[in-house]
Amino acid sequence: STLFRTFAYTRVSTIDQIPENQIREIETAGFAIASHRVIAKTVSGWRAIAQRKGVLQAADKMEKGDVLVITKTDRE
């Protein structure tokens, strides 16, 4: 069997918001993600996903076969 690591990127728009709902959504979908592999950022939804530092941080840690789970990419 192939072993892979799973990472999560969560985004909120303001410091008053918390990413826990996104983390629960990821877990409900069946992903088990170690807390040190969750990257939570406060950033505007207007910024392109490929330009967000958190996504780039995750990409730097990932290896072939790893999975990055993102539930929210826009301003919703």
N, C-alpha and C positions, 0 to 999 in steps of 0.2 A: 504494500500500500504506500501511496505517496503521502509524505508528511509536508504540510505547508503551514505557514503562520498566517493568522488573520489580523489585520489592522483595521481600525475604524477612524474616520475623520468626521468630527461633528463641528457644526458651525452655528453660532448664534449671532444676532445682529448687535446686541447691546450687552453691557456687563451685568445688567439686571436679569438677563435670561440665563437659564442653565441648560446644559446639554443632556441631562438625564433622560428626558423623553426620547431623544434620538438613540441613546444607548439601550434603553428598554426595547425600542422598536427593533434594533439590530438583534438583540438577544431573543426576542419573540420570533424573529425570522429563522432562528436556529443557529446563529453564530455565537460561539463562545470566544470572547476576546479578553486577553489579559489586560489589566488596567494600564500597564506600562506600554501597551500597544494602542491605546486610545489617544488620539491627538484632538484636543478640543480648542477651538479658536473663536475669538470674537472678531468678526469681519463682515463688512457689508456684502449683501447678496449680489450687488452689482459687479463685483470684481469677478473676472473670469476664473473658473475653477483651476485652470492650469497656472494661474498667476498667484494663487493663494499659498502663503508660506507653509501652512499646515500640511497641505497636499504634497508640497515639495519635500517637506521633512519626512513624511511617510514614505515617499518614493525613494528617498536616500537610504532608508532602513530596509527596504524590501529587497528580496532576492527572487530569482526565477521561481515561479510557482506559488508565491505568496498572494494573498487576496486583500484588497482594500475595499471596505464597505463604506458607502456614503449614502445617507438617507435624504439629506436636504442639500440641494445645490443652488436654490434660488431664494427669493425673499419670503417664502411662505412660512 
